[in-house]
């Protein structure tokens, strides 16, 4: 049940080569053995891009790739972090003085987010020190949520090391908030699926209150992830946070035009709820109220009846002060239409009509077009990869994750999977030396994996 705390599984290390190897590396690094291991999976979002922070439901599944951390609680109040990947440097800090550097999203800062989130939640005055060795199999900056998985895993590690318990939902909510220490204004999908995922099922994840519903995916198709090999680091970019702000501004203008208390309205979902209308009606309202041309800050002030100074001090976040134009119509159109596609996707999965795969594929294609044209979060390589996947037999294909690089997800008839993989490999990866070097981790079929848990040696 999703409300429980993440389970602790006793395991025989000899049957778990990866854990065994991590234990050996840990001993050679720290001179003692780990007491427990925590794992948190990455995720692929099947549909529902850039709408979680607008208050709308999304439809992800956990993948098998994960972050795994071996942990030994220690008496000193020091956290020592090391990584099995030597390109990530060791890091040591006092647990009583956690400093998170927003300007450089280095790997250890994501660990510190999860650590700090748990410490603050419980008001821990003397938190336990730890030696930690991390091993990750999620390709970084690929839109598969490696950074959120690290925040979640660190939260779980800190919880266990300090002898505390929380439900999966509480953990997901704390980790969502604590990732904001690094400057990412995420909506909570990544952390929620990392904790709430169950093997064999995708999840519809709804917010405020957070809840997850099983979505059984139709048989006869396999989901394939393909990495465009264009890296996109969400926290290091302003694109992502500008979109969050454009949605917030669209919320304000739509609310004002409908006579709502616009100052209190933060998310596009709030407007729909307050007006009590359908998503289709919201799309009509967007057409009536907003214009496709970008809005200047002056025009936004005029629409809201506020001064430029009020806009800067009350609405725009610190990192938005220099942005002078915002696209509101396109962003709102994407959000309301994508929110409708998510609900339609879930409905098709539960009703399972004979042409379910075709219908789902169509929704994935529409989602990609909206991400490309209305939300402008694609890039030429992602568009090319989607085209190649569709050309070689995918029923649907779209970018997944924040976009501007990272991965596509495609739905492929299971009987065509091997030829599909061979053809995509040839068309996208083998034409480019750099991509060829990483192709082994770049193209893989995946099935819904399980959520975060703790392993202890049996």
C-alpha positions as a Markdown table, in Angstrom:
| # | Residue | x | y | z |
|---|---|---|---|---|
| 1 | Unk | 0.0 | 0.0 | 0.0 |
| 2 | Unk | 1.3 | 3.5 | -1.0 |
| 3 | Unk | 0.8 | 5.0 | 2.5 |
| 4 | Unk | 3.3 | 2.7 | 4.2 |
| 5 | Unk | 6.9 | 3.5 | 4.7 |
| 6 | Unk | 9.4 | 2.1 | 2.2 |
| 7 | Unk | 10.1 | -1.5 | 3.0 |
| 8 | Unk | 13.4 | -2.9 | 4.3 |
| 9 | Unk | 14.3 | -6.1 | 2.6 |
| 10 | Unk | 16.8 | -8.7 | 4.0 |
| 11 | Unk | 19.0 | -9.9 | 1.1 |
| 12 | Unk | 21.8 | -12.4 | 0.6 |
| 13 | Unk | 24.6 | -10.3 | -0.8 |
| 14 | Unk | 26.0 | -13.3 | -2.7 |
| 15 | Unk | 22.9 | -13.4 | -4.8 |
| 16 | Unk | 23.2 | -9.6 | -5.5 |
| 17 | Unk | 26.4 | -9.0 | -7.4 |
| 18 | Unk | 25.9 | -5.2 | -7.6 |
| 19 | Unk | 25.4 | -5.0 | -3.8 |
| 20 | Unk | 28.3 | -7.3 | -3.2 |
| 21 | Unk | 30.6 | -5.2 | -5.4 |
| 22 | Unk | 29.4 | -2.0 | -3.7 |
| 23 | Unk | 30.1 | -3.5 | -0.3 |
| 24 | Unk | 33.7 | -4.4 | -1.3 |
| 25 | Unk | 34.3 | -0.9 | -2.7 |
| 26 | Unk | 32.9 | 0.6 | 0.5 |
| 27 | Unk | 35.2 | -1.5 | 2.7 |
| 28 | Unk | 38.3 | -0.5 | 0.7 |
| 29 | Unk | 37.2 | 3.2 | 0.8 |
| 30 | Unk | 36.1 | 3.5 | 4.4 |
| 31 | Unk | 37.8 | 0.6 | 6.1 |
| 32 | Unk | 34.5 | -0.8 | 7.5 |
| 33 | Unk | 31.3 | -2.4 | 6.2 |
| 34 | Unk | 28.0 | -0.6 | 5.3 |
| 35 | Unk | 25.1 | -1.3 | 7.7 |
| 36 | Unk | 22.4 | -0.9 | 5.0 |
| 37 | Unk | 21.7 | 0.0 | 1.4 |
| 38 | Unk | 19.1 | 2.3 | 0.0 |
| 39 | Unk | 17.8 | 2.5 | -3.6 |
| 40 | Unk | 15.6 | 4.9 | -5.5 |
| 41 | Unk | 14.6 | 4.5 | -9.1 |
| 42 | Unk | 14.6 | 6.9 | -12.0 |
| 43 | Unk | 11.4 | 7.3 | -14.0 |
| 44 | Unk | 10.1 | 7.8 | -17.4 |
| 45 | Unk | 7.0 | 10.0 | -17.9 |
| 46 | Unk | 4.7 | 8.3 | -20.4 |
| 47 | Unk | 2.5 | 11.4 | -20.9 |
| 48 | Unk | 1.9 | 14.7 | -19.0 |
| 49 | Unk | 4.9 | 16.9 | -19.5 |
| 50 | Unk | 5.4 | 20.2 | -17.6 |
| 51 | Unk | 2.0 | 20.1 | -16.0 |
| 52 | Unk | 2.7 | 18.7 | -12.5 |
| 53 | Unk | 3.8 | 22.2 | -11.3 |
| 54 | Unk | 0.6 | 23.6 | -12.7 |
| 55 | Unk | -1.4 | 21.2 | -10.4 |
| 56 | Unk | -2.3 | 18.6 | -13.0 |
| 57 | Unk | -2.0 | 14.8 | -12.9 |
| 58 | Unk | 0.9 | 13.0 | -14.7 |
| 59 | Unk | 1.4 | 9.4 | -15.8 |
| 60 | Unk | 5.0 | 8.1 | -15.1 |
| 61 | Unk | 6.4 | 4.7 | -14.3 |
| 62 | Unk | 9.6 | 3.9 | -12.4 |
| 63 | Unk | 12.4 | 2.3 | -14.5 |
| 64 | Unk | 15.0 | -0.3 | -13.5 |
| 65 | Unk | 17.8 | 2.2 | -13.6 |
| 66 | Unk | 18.4 | 3.6 | -10.1 |
| 67 | Unk | 20.6 | 5.3 | -7.5 |
| 68 | Unk | 22.0 | 2.9 | -4.9 |
| 69 | Unk | 23.8 | 4.1 | -1.8 |
| 70 | Unk | 25.7 | 2.0 | 0.8 |
| 71 | Unk | 25.6 | 3.6 | 4.2 |
| 72 | Unk | 27.3 | 3.3 | 7.6 |
| 73 | Unk | 26.1 | 5.6 | 10.3 |
| 74 | Unk | 29.0 | 7.0 | 12.3 |
| 75 | Unk | 29.6 | 8.6 | 15.7 |
| 76 | Unk | 31.2 | 11.8 | 14.3 |
| 77 | Unk | 28.9 | 14.4 | 13.0 |
| 78 | Unk | 30.4 | 14.3 | 9.6 |
| 79 | Unk | 29.0 | 13.0 | 6.3 |
| 80 | Unk | 31.5 | 11.5 | 3.9 |
| 81 | Unk | 30.2 | 11.0 | 0.3 |
| 82 | Unk | 32.0 | 9.0 | -2.4 |
| 83 | Unk | 30.9 | 7.8 | -5.8 |
| 84 | Unk | 31.8 | 4.6 | -7.7 |
| 85 | Unk | 32.1 | 6.8 | -10.8 |
| 86 | Unk | 35.6 | 8.5 | -10.4 |
| 87 | Unk | 34.5 | 11.6 | -12.4 |
| 88 | Unk | 32.4 | 12.6 | -9.4 |
| 89 | Unk | 34.7 | 13.9 | -6.6 |
| 90 | Unk | 34.5 | 12.9 | -2.9 |
| 91 | Unk | 32.8 | 15.3 | -0.6 |
| 92 | Unk | 32.9 | 15.8 | 3.2 |
| 93 | Unk | 30.8 | 18.1 | 5.4 |
| 94 | Unk | 29.6 | 18.6 | 8.9 |
| 95 | Unk | 26.0 | 17.5 | 9.3 |
| 96 | Unk | 25.3 | 20.6 | 11.4 |
| 97 | Unk | 26.2 | 23.0 | 8.7 |
| 98 | Unk | 24.7 | 22.0 | 5.4 |
| 99 | Unk | 25.5 | 24.6 | 2.7 |
| 100 | Unk | 23.9 | 24.0 | -0.7 |
| 101 | Unk | 25.5 | 25.9 | -3.6 |
| 102 | Unk | 22.7 | 26.8 | -6.1 |
| 103 | Unk | 25.2 | 28.1 | -8.7 |
| 104 | Unk | 26.9 | 24.8 | -9.2 |
| 105 | Unk | 24.5 | 21.8 | -9.3 |
| 106 | Unk | 27.2 | 19.2 | -8.4 |
| 107 | Unk | 26.2 | 15.7 | -7.5 |
| 108 | Unk | 26.8 | 16.1 | -3.7 |
| 109 | Unk | 24.4 | 19.1 | -3.5 |
| 110 | Unk | 21.5 | 16.8 | -4.5 |
| 111 | Unk | 22.4 | 14.5 | -1.7 |
| 112 | Unk | 22.5 | 17.4 | 0.7 |
| 113 | Unk | 19.0 | 18.5 | -0.4 |
| 114 | Unk | 17.6 | 15.1 | 0.8 |
| 115 | Unk | 19.7 | 15.2 | 3.9 |
| 116 | Unk | 18.6 | 18.8 | 4.8 |
| 117 | Unk | 14.9 | 18.1 | 4.0 |
| 118 | Unk | 14.8 | 15.2 | 6.6 |
| 119 | Unk | 16.8 | 17.1 | 9.2 |
| 120 | Unk | 14.5 | 20.1 | 9.0 |
| 121 | Unk | 11.3 | 18.0 | 9.0 |
| 122 | Unk | 12.3 | 16.4 | 12.3 |
| 123 | Unk | 14.2 | 19.4 | 13.7 |
| 124 | Unk | 17.2 | 17.1 | 14.3 |
| 125 | Unk | 19.7 | 18.9 | 16.5 |
| 126 | Unk | 22.3 | 16.2 | 16.6 |
| 127 | Unk | 21.9 | 14.3 | 13.3 |
| 128 | Unk | 23.9 | 11.1 | 12.8 |
| 129 | Unk | 27.0 | 11.3 | 10.7 |
| 130 | Unk | 27.4 | 8.9 | 7.8 |
| 131 | Unk | 29.8 | 7.3 | 5.4 |
| 132 | Unk | 28.1 | 6.8 | 2.0 |
| 133 | Unk | 29.1 | 5.3 | -1.3 |
| 134 | Unk | 26.9 | 6.0 | -4.2 |
| 135 | Unk | 26.4 | 3.9 | -7.4 |
| 136 | Unk | 24.1 | 5.2 | -10.1 |
| 137 | Unk | 22.8 | 3.6 | -13.3 |
| 138 | Unk | 20.5 | 6.4 | -14.5 |
| 139 | Unk | 22.2 | 8.3 | -17.4 |
| 140 | Unk | 22.7 | 11.9 | -16.0 |
| 141 | Unk | 21.0 | 14.9 | -17.6 |
| 142 | Unk | 18.9 | 12.6 | -19.7 |
| 143 | Unk | 15.4 | 13.5 | -18.4 |
| 144 | Unk | 15.1 | 10.2 | -16.5 |
| 145 | Unk | 15.2 | 12.0 | -13.2 |
| 146 | Unk | 18.7 | 11.0 | -11.9 |
| 147 | Unk | 18.9 | 14.1 | -9.7 |
| 148 | Unk | 15.5 | 13.6 | -8.1 |
| 149 | Unk | 16.3 | 9.9 | -7.5 |
| 150 | Unk | 19.5 | 11.0 | -5.7 |
| 151 | Unk | 17.5 | 13.5 | -3.5 |
| 152 | Unk | 15.0 | 10.7 | -2.7 |
| 153 | Unk | 17.7 | 8.2 | -1.9 |
| 154 | Unk | 19.5 | 10.7 | 0.3 |
| 155 | Unk | 16.2 | 11.4 | 2.1 |
| 156 | Unk | 15.6 | 7.7 | 2.7 |
| 157 | Unk | 19.2 | 7.2 | 3.9 |
| 158 | Unk | 19.0 | 10.1 | 6.4 |
| 159 | Unk | 15.7 | 8.9 | 7.7 |
| 160 | Unk | 17.0 | 5.3 | 8.3 |
| 161 | Unk | 20.3 | 6.4 | 9.7 |
| 162 | Unk | 18.5 | 8.6 | 12.3 |
| 163 | Unk | 16.0 | 5.9 | 13.2 |
| 164 | Unk | 13.0 | 7.8 | 12.0 |
| 165 | Unk | 10.0 | 6.6 | 9.9 |
| 166 | Unk | 7.7 | 8.4 | 7.4 |
| 167 | Unk | 5.1 | 7.2 | 4.9 |
| 168 | Unk | 6.1 | 7.1 | 1.2 |
| 169 | Unk | 3.7 | 10.0 | 0.6 |
| 170 | Unk | 5.3 | 12.1 | 3.3 |
| 171 | Unk | 8.8 | 11.3 | 2.0 |
| 172 | Unk | 7.8 | 12.2 | -1.5 |
| 173 | Unk | 6.4 | 15.6 | -0.3 |
| 174 | Unk | 9.5 | 16.4 | 1.8 |
| 175 | Unk | 11.9 | 15.4 | -1.1 |
| 176 | Unk | 9.9 | 17.6 | -3.6 |
| 177 | Unk | 10.3 | 20.6 | -1.3 |
| 178 | Unk | 13.9 | 20.0 | -0.4 |
| 179 | Unk | 15.0 | 19.7 | -4.1 |
| 180 | Unk | 14.0 | 23.4 | -4.3 |
| 181 | Unk | 17.1 | 24.1 | -2.2 |
| 182 | Unk | 19.1 | 23.7 | -5.4 |
| 183 | Unk | 16.8 | 26.1 | -7.3 |
| 184 | Unk | 14.6 | 23.7 | -9.3 |
| 185 | Unk | 10.9 | 24.7 | -9.1 |
| 186 | Unk | 9.7 | 21.1 | -9.8 |
| 187 | Unk | 6.1 | 19.9 | -9.3 |
| 188 | Unk | 6.6 | 16.6 | -7.4 |
| 189 | Unk | 6.1 | 13.9 | -10.1 |
| 190 | Unk | 9.7 | 12.6 | -10.0 |
| 191 | Unk | 9.8 | 12.2 | -6.2 |
| 192 | Unk | 6.3 | 10.7 | -6.0 |
| 193 | Unk | 6.9 | 8.0 | -8.5 |
| 194 | Unk | 10.3 | 7.2 | -7.0 |
| 195 | Unk | 8.6 | 6.3 | -3.7 |
| 196 | Unk | 5.2 | 5.2 | -4.8 |
| 197 | Unk | 6.0 | 3.0 | -7.8 |
| 198 | Unk | 5.1 | -0.6 | -7.9 |
| 199 | Unk | 6.4 | -3.3 | -10.2 |
| 200 | Unk | 4.3 | -4.0 | -13.3 |
| 201 | Unk | 2.2 | -0.9 | -13.2 |
| 202 | Unk | 2.5 | 2.8 | -14.3 |
| 203 | Unk | 0.8 | 5.3 | -12.0 |
| 204 | Unk | -1.5 | 8.3 | -12.4 |
| 205 | Unk | -0.1 | 10.7 | -9.9 |
| 206 | Unk | -2.4 | 13.5 | -8.7 |
| 207 | Unk | -1.4 | 16.4 | -6.4 |
| 208 | Unk | -2.9 | 18.3 | -3.4 |
| 209 | Unk | -3.5 | 15.9 | -1.9 |
| 210 | Unk | -0.8 | 13.6 | -3.4 |
| 211 | Unk | -2.2 | 10.3 | -4.5 |
| 212 | Unk | -1.3 | 7.5 | -6.9 |
| 213 | Unk | -3.6 | 5.2 | -8.9 |
| 214 | Unk | -2.4 | 2.1 | -10.8 |
| 215 | Unk | -2.6 | 2.3 | -14.6 |
| 216 | Unk | -2.2 | -1.1 | -16.2 |
| 217 | Unk | -0.5 | -0.7 | -19.5 |
| 218 | Unk | -1.9 | -2.6 | -22.5 |
| 219 | Unk | -0.2 | -5.8 | -23.5 |
| 220 | Unk | 1.3 | -6.2 | -26.9 |
| 221 | Unk | 3.6 | -3.1 | -26.7 |
| 222 | Unk | 6.8 | -2.3 | -25.0 |
| 223 | Unk | 8.1 | 1.2 | -24.0 |
| 224 | Unk | 11.5 | 2.0 | -25.3 |
| 225 | Unk | 13.7 | 4.9 | -24.0 |
| 226 | Unk | 16.2 | 6.5 | -26.4 |
| 227 | Unk | 18.7 | 9.1 | -25.3 |
| 228 | Unk | 19.2 | 12.0 | -27.7 |
| 229 | Unk | 22.7 | 12.4 | -26.1 |
| 230 | Unk | 22.0 | 16.1 | -25.7 |
| 231 | Unk | 22.5 | 16.8 | -22.0 |
| 232 | Unk | 20.1 | 19.2 | -20.3 |
| 233 | Unk | 20.6 | 20.0 | -16.7 |
| 234 | Unk | 17.3 | 21.4 | -15.3 |
| 235 | Unk | 18.8 | 23.3 | -12.4 |
| 236 | Unk | 21.5 | 24.9 | -14.5 |
| 237 | Unk | 19.1 | 26.3 | -17.0 |
| 238 | Unk | 16.7 | 29.2 | -16.9 |
| 239 | Unk | 14.4 | 27.6 | -19.6 |
| 240 | Unk | 12.7 | 25.5 | -17.1 |
| 241 | Unk | 12.1 | 28.2 | -14.5 |
| 242 | Unk | 10.9 | 30.6 | -17.1 |
| 243 | Unk | 8.2 | 28.1 | -18.2 |
| 244 | Unk | 7.1 | 27.8 | -14.5 |
| 245 | Unk | 6.8 | 31.6 | -14.4 |
| 246 | Unk | 5.0 | 31.9 | -17.7 |
| 247 | Unk | 2.4 | 29.5 | -16.4 |
| 248 | Unk | 2.1 | 31.5 | -13.2 |
| 249 | Unk | 1.6 | 34.7 | -15.1 |
| 250 | Unk | -1.0 | 33.1 | -17.5 |
| 251 | Unk | -2.8 | 32.0 | -14.3 |
| 252 | Unk | -2.9 | 35.6 | -13.0 |
| 253 | Unk | -4.2 | 37.0 | -16.3 |
| 254 | Unk | -6.8 | 34.4 | -16.8 |
| 255 | Unk | -8.0 | 34.8 | -13.2 |
| 256 | Unk | -8.2 | 38.6 | -13.5 |
| 257 | Unk | -10.2 | 38.4 | -16.7 |
| 258 | Unk | -12.7 | 36.2 | -15.0 |
| 259 | Unk | -13.1 | 38.3 | -11.9 |
| 260 | Unk | -11.3 | 35.9 | -9.6 |
| 261 | Unk | -9.0 | 36.8 | -6.8 |
| 262 | Unk | -6.0 | 36.7 | -9.1 |
| 263 | Unk | -3.4 | 37.6 | -6.4 |
| 264 | Unk | -4.1 | 34.3 | -4.6 |
| 265 | Unk | -4.0 | 32.2 | -7.8 |
| 266 | Unk | -0.7 | 30.4 | -8.5 |
| 267 | Unk | -1.4 | 27.5 | -10.8 |
| 268 | Unk | -3.4 | 27.0 | -14.0 |
| 269 | Unk | -5.3 | 24.2 | -12.3 |
| 270 | Unk | -6.6 | 26.7 | -9.6 |
| 271 | Unk | -8.3 | 28.7 | -12.4 |
| 272 | Unk | -10.1 | 25.6 | -13.7 |
| 273 | Unk | -11.2 | 24.6 | -10.2 |
| 274 | Unk | -12.5 | 28.0 | -9.3 |
| 275 | Unk | -14.4 | 28.4 | -12.5 |
| 276 | Unk | -15.8 | 24.8 | -12.3 |
| 277 | Unk | -15.4 | 24.2 | -16.0 |
| 278 | Unk | -13.9 | 21.4 | -18.1 |
| 279 | Unk | -10.4 | 21.4 | -19.7 |
| 280 | Unk | -12.0 | 21.9 | -23.1 |
| 281 | Unk | -13.7 | 25.0 | -21.8 |
| 282 | Unk | -10.4 | 26.3 | -20.3 |
| 283 | Unk | -8.9 | 26.0 | -23.8 |
| 284 | Unk | -11.7 | 28.2 | -25.2 |
| 285 | Unk | -11.1 | 30.7 | -22.4 |
| 286 | Unk | -7.4 | 30.8 | -23.3 |
| 287 | Unk | -8.3 | 31.6 | -26.9 |
| 288 | Unk | -10.6 | 34.4 | -25.8 |
| 289 | Unk | -8.4 | 36.0 | -23.1 |
| 290 | Unk | -4.8 | 35.6 | -24.2 |
| 291 | Unk | -3.1 | 36.5 | -27.5 |
| 292 | Unk | -0.4 | 34.5 | -29.2 |
| 293 | Unk | 2.2 | 37.3 | -29.4 |
| 294 | Unk | 4.6 | 37.4 | -26.4 |
| 295 | Unk | 3.6 | 39.7 | -23.5 |
| 296 | Unk | 6.0 | 42.4 | -22.4 |
| 297 | Unk | 6.4 | 43.1 | -18.6 |
| 298 | Unk | 4.7 | 46.5 | -19.3 |
| 299 | Unk | 1.6 | 44.8 | -20.9 |
| 300 | Unk | 1.4 | 42.2 | -18.0 |
| 301 | Unk | 1.3 | 45.1 | -15.5 |
| 302 | Unk | -1.3 | 46.9 | -17.6 |
| 303 | Unk | -3.5 | 43.8 | -17.7 |
| 304 | Unk | -3.2 | 43.3 | -13.9 |
| 305 | Unk | -3.4 | 46.9 | -13.0 |
| 306 | Unk | -0.1 | 46.9 | -11.1 |
| 307 | Unk | 3.2 | 48.8 | -11.3 |
| 308 | Unk | 6.4 | 47.3 | -12.7 |
| 309 | Unk | 7.9 | 47.5 | -9.2 |
| 310 | Unk | 5.0 | 45.4 | -7.9 |
| 311 | Unk | 5.4 | 42.8 | -10.7 |
| 312 | Unk | 9.1 | 42.5 | -9.8 |
| 313 | Unk | 8.8 | 42.4 | -6.1 |
| 314 | Unk | 5.5 | 40.4 | -5.7 |
| 315 | Unk | 5.3 | 38.0 | -8.7 |
| 316 | Unk | 8.5 | 37.4 | -10.5 |
| 317 | Unk | 11.0 | 35.2 | -8.7 |
| 318 | Unk | 14.6 | 36.4 | -8.1 |
| 319 | Unk | 16.0 | 34.6 | -11.2 |
| 320 | Unk | 13.3 | 36.1 | -13.5 |
| 321 | Unk | 14.1 | 39.8 | -12.9 |
| 322 | Unk | 15.9 | 40.3 | -16.2 |
| 323 | Unk | 13.3 | 38.5 | -18.4 |
| 324 | Unk | 11.4 | 41.1 | -20.4 |
| 325 | Unk | 8.9 | 39.0 | -22.5 |
| 326 | Unk | 6.7 | 36.0 | -21.7 |
| 327 | Unk | 4.7 | 33.6 | -23.9 |
| 328 | Unk | 1.4 | 33.0 | -22.0 |
| 329 | Unk | -1.0 | 31.8 | -24.6 |
| 330 | Unk | 1.2 | 29.0 | -25.9 |
| 331 | Unk | 2.1 | 27.8 | -22.4 |
| 332 | Unk | -1.5 | 27.7 | -21.1 |
| 333 | Unk | -2.7 | 26.0 | -24.3 |
| 334 | Unk | -0.1 | 23.3 | -23.8 |
| 335 | Unk | -0.9 | 22.7 | -20.1 |
| 336 | Unk | -4.7 | 22.4 | -20.5 |
| 337 | Unk | -4.5 | 20.2 | -23.6 |
| 338 | Unk | -1.7 | 18.0 | -22.1 |
| 339 | Unk | -3.8 | 17.6 | -18.9 |
| 340 | Unk | -6.7 | 16.4 | -21.0 |
| 341 | Unk | -4.4 | 13.9 | -22.8 |
| 342 | Unk | -3.3 | 12.4 | -19.5 |
| 343 | Unk | -6.9 | 11.7 | -18.5 |
| 344 | Unk | -7.7 | 10.3 | -21.9 |
| 345 | Unk | -4.6 | 8.0 | -21.7 |
| 346 | Unk | -5.6 | 6.6 | -18.4 |
| 347 | Unk | -9.2 | 6.1 | -19.6 |
| 348 | Unk | -8.0 | 4.1 | -22.6 |
| 349 | Unk | -5.8 | 2.0 | -20.4 |
| 350 | Unk | -8.7 | 1.1 | -18.1 |
| 351 | Unk | -11.3 | 0.5 | -20.8 |
| 352 | Unk | -8.8 | -1.4 | -23.1 |
| 353 | Unk | -10.7 | -1.0 | -26.4 |
| 354 | Unk | -9.4 | -3.2 | -29.4 |
| 355 | Unk | -7.5 | -0.2 | -30.9 |
| 356 | Unk | -6.1 | 0.9 | -27.5 |
| 357 | Unk | -2.5 | 1.0 | -28.8 |
| 358 | Unk | -3.3 | 3.2 | -31.8 |
| 359 | Unk | -5.2 | 5.6 | -29.6 |
| 360 | Unk | -2.4 | 5.8 | -27.0 |
| 361 | Unk | 0.1 | 6.3 | -29.7 |
| 362 | Unk | -1.9 | 9.1 | -31.2 |
| 363 | Unk | -1.9 | 10.9 | -27.7 |
| 364 | Unk | 1.9 | 10.5 | -27.4 |
| 365 | Unk | 2.4 | 12.0 | -30.9 |
| 366 | Unk | 0.1 | 15.0 | -30.0 |
| 367 | Unk | 1.9 | 15.5 | -26.8 |
| 368 | Unk | 5.2 | 15.7 | -28.6 |
| 369 | Unk | 3.9 | 18.3 | -31.1 |
| 370 | Unk | 2.5 | 20.4 | -28.2 |
| 371 | Unk | 5.8 | 20.2 | -26.4 |
| 372 | Unk | 7.7 | 21.2 | -29.5 |
| 373 | Unk | 5.3 | 24.0 | -30.8 |
| 374 | Unk | 3.5 | 25.3 | -27.8 |
| 375 | Unk | 5.9 | 24.7 | -24.9 |
| 376 | Unk | 9.0 | 25.0 | -27.0 |
| 377 | Unk | 10.9 | 22.5 | -24.8 |
| 378 | Unk | 12.1 | 20.2 | -27.6 |
| 379 | Unk | 15.3 | 20.5 | -29.7 |
| 380 | Unk | 16.3 | 19.4 | -33.2 |
| 381 | Unk | 17.9 | 16.1 | -32.0 |
| 382 | Unk | 14.8 | 15.1 | -30.0 |
| 383 | Unk | 12.5 | 15.9 | -33.0 |
| 384 | Unk | 14.8 | 13.8 | -35.3 |
| 385 | Unk | 14.8 | 10.9 | -32.8 |
| 386 | Unk | 11.0 | 11.0 | -32.5 |
| 387 | Unk | 10.7 | 10.9 | -36.3 |
| 388 | Unk | 13.2 | 8.0 | -36.6 |
| 389 | Unk | 11.3 | 6.0 | -33.9 |
| 390 | Unk | 8.0 | 6.5 | -35.7 |
| 391 | Unk | 9.6 | 5.7 | -39.1 |
| 392 | Unk | 10.8 | 2.3 | -37.7 |
| 393 | Unk | 7.6 | 1.1 | -36.2 |
| 394 | Unk | 6.8 | 3.0 | -33.0 |
| 395 | Unk | 3.1 | 3.5 | -32.6 |
| 396 | Unk | 3.7 | 6.6 | -30.6 |
| 397 | Unk | 6.8 | 8.6 | -29.6 |
| 398 | Unk | 7.5 | 11.8 | -27.7 |
| 399 | Unk | 10.1 | 13.6 | -25.6 |
| 400 | Unk | 10.1 | 12.8 | -21.9 |
| 401 | Unk | 11.3 | 14.7 | -18.9 |
| 402 | Unk | 12.0 | 18.4 | -19.0 |
| 403 | Unk | 13.1 | 18.4 | -22.7 |
| 404 | Unk | 15.7 | 20.6 | -24.4 |
| 405 | Unk | 17.7 | 17.4 | -24.7 |
| 406 | Unk | 17.5 | 14.1 | -22.8 |
| 407 | Unk | 15.3 | 11.2 | -23.9 |
| 408 | Unk | 12.4 | 10.1 | -26.0 |
| 409 | Unk | 9.9 | 7.4 | -25.0 |
| 410 | Unk | 8.3 | 5.3 | -27.7 |
| 411 | Unk | 5.6 | 2.6 | -27.6 |
| 412 | Unk | 6.6 | -0.3 | -29.9 |
| 413 | Unk | 4.7 | -3.4 | -30.8 |
| 414 | Unk | 6.5 | -6.2 | -28.8 |
| 415 | Unk | 6.8 | -8.4 | -31.9 |
| 416 | Unk | 8.7 | -5.6 | -33.7 |
| 417 | Unk | 11.0 | -4.7 | -30.8 |
| 418 | Unk | 14.2 | -6.3 | -32.0 |
| 419 | Unk | 14.1 | -4.9 | -35.6 |
| 420 | Unk | 13.1 | -1.5 | -34.1 |
| 421 | Unk | 16.1 | -1.4 | -31.8 |
| 422 | Unk | 18.4 | -2.4 | -34.6 |
| 423 | Unk | 17.1 | 0.2 | -37.0 |
| 424 | Unk | 17.1 | 3.1 | -34.5 |
| 425 | Unk | 20.6 | 2.2 | -33.4 |
| 426 | Unk | 21.7 | 2.3 | -37.0 |
| 427 | Unk | 19.8 | 5.5 | -38.0 |
| 428 | Unk | 20.5 | 7.7 | -34.9 |
| 429 | Unk | 23.6 | 6.3 | -33.0 |
| 430 | Unk | 25.8 | 4.8 | -35.6 |
| 431 | Unk | 25.8 | 7.9 | -37.8 |
| 432 | Unk | 27.6 | 9.9 | -35.1 |
| 433 | Unk | 30.9 | 9.0 | -33.4 |
| 434 | Unk | 30.0 | 10.6 | -30.0 |
| 435 | Unk | 26.6 | 9.0 | -29.8 |
| 436 | Unk | 28.1 | 5.6 | -30.8 |
| 437 | Unk | 30.4 | 5.8 | -27.8 |
| 438 | Unk | 27.4 | 5.9 | -25.4 |
| 439 | Unk | 24.9 | 3.9 | -27.4 |
| 440 | Unk | 24.9 | 0.9 | -25.0 |
| 441 | Unk | 23.2 | 2.9 | -22.2 |
| 442 | Unk | 21.2 | 5.1 | -24.6 |
| 443 | Unk | 18.6 | 2.8 | -26.2 |
| 444 | Unk | 16.7 | 0.3 | -24.1 |
| 445 | Unk | 13.3 | -1.3 | -23.5 |
| 446 | Unk | 11.9 | -0.8 | -20.0 |
| 447 | Unk | 9.0 | -2.1 | -17.9 |
| 448 | Unk | 7.4 | -0.6 | -14.8 |
| 449 | Unk | 9.8 | -1.0 | -11.9 |
| 450 | Unk | 9.4 | -0.8 | -8.1 |
| 451 | Unk | 9.8 | 2.2 | -5.9 |
| 452 | Unk | 12.4 | 3.1 | -3.3 |
| 453 | Unk | 13.5 | 0.6 | -0.6 |
| 454 | Unk | 16.1 | -0.3 | 1.9 |
| 455 | Unk | 18.2 | -3.5 | 1.8 |
| 456 | Unk | 19.9 | -5.0 | 4.9 |
| 457 | Unk | 22.2 | -8.0 | 4.8 |
| 458 | Unk | 20.4 | -11.1 | 5.8 |
